Amino acid sequence: MTVQIVFGAAAAGCLKVAMGTRPDKSVLHWEDDLMSGPPVCGASQNWEDVRLRWRESIANEEARQYLPYLKSNMEAWREWLSRLSANPVPVMIWVADNVFEQTGLRAVLASLPPDVSVSVMNVTLASEGRLRHTGEATPDELASWIGKAEPLAPWAREWLIQDWRRLAEEAGLLRIYENGHLQTADESYFDETIVQVVRTLQAQAEAQGWVKIGLLIGEILVHALDCPISHSWIEYRLRRLIERGILIYTGSLEAMHDYAVKLATPTLADSVG
């Protein structure tokens, strides 16, 4: 039996459909988005505590409702690693060229026992660049790629593990994926883009220029950036921009869809970064 590892619940659900009634069907998904926060992975004894404490420290009331699910996923991963150490089985990891899955790939490899055989299926390469995330693939596409991944060469595996250790040593709170490489970035990396999109939508908005957060995040993810990033990180940075006086808001910050924002003044907005 080969265990299929995928990043995110949506991609996991799609892969389960793709595998159908295969007798060797075993799909495990990694939920923790290591794009942001302390770079700690499942191999660390304090992984859950460090990551969950950080997420709770930046979350509003709405986002905190997600934390029990994330904790449950982390505990399931830890239990599986323990079983894997006692009974190694081959692993196939599904990734695409985005920061969530590329950080996840490195963290997973750093967590696995060294005697576990690993193969990797990159759906961005398999789709000739069309897909940016495994969750964008159809079940039929995933089904056609099952079993076609090549074993990960020892040198490539070691390079990816060392790349994760580099990120861990840099100890930043944000990572980006550009030109095939992961880099540690300053927390404010996306702030200028966020402000520019607010400025554009504010000019188009009714109701005194207030921009609803759902519309804003959708515009950033679909049109303003050429890389998938976490919507929760965008919402976190919105609250930091409000704290700095660059944006003002109306409504309640405790739920993403309960407030709207606009620029405080053009002068303050131009000072972002």
Secondary structure, 3 states (H helix, E strand, C coil): CCEEEEECHHHHHHHHHHHCCCCCCCEEEECCCCCECCCCCCCCCCHHHHHHHHHHHHCCHHHHCCHHHHHHHHHHHHHHHHHHHHCCCCEEEEECCCHHHHHHHHHHHHHCCCCCCEEEEEHHHHCCCCCCCHHHCCHHHHHHHCCCCEECCHHHHHHHHHHHHHHHHHCCCEEEEECCEEEECCCCCCHHHHHHHHHHHHHHCCHHHCEEHHHHHHHHHHHHCCCCCCHHHHHHHHHHHHHCCCEEEEECCCCHHHEEEEECCHHHHCCCC
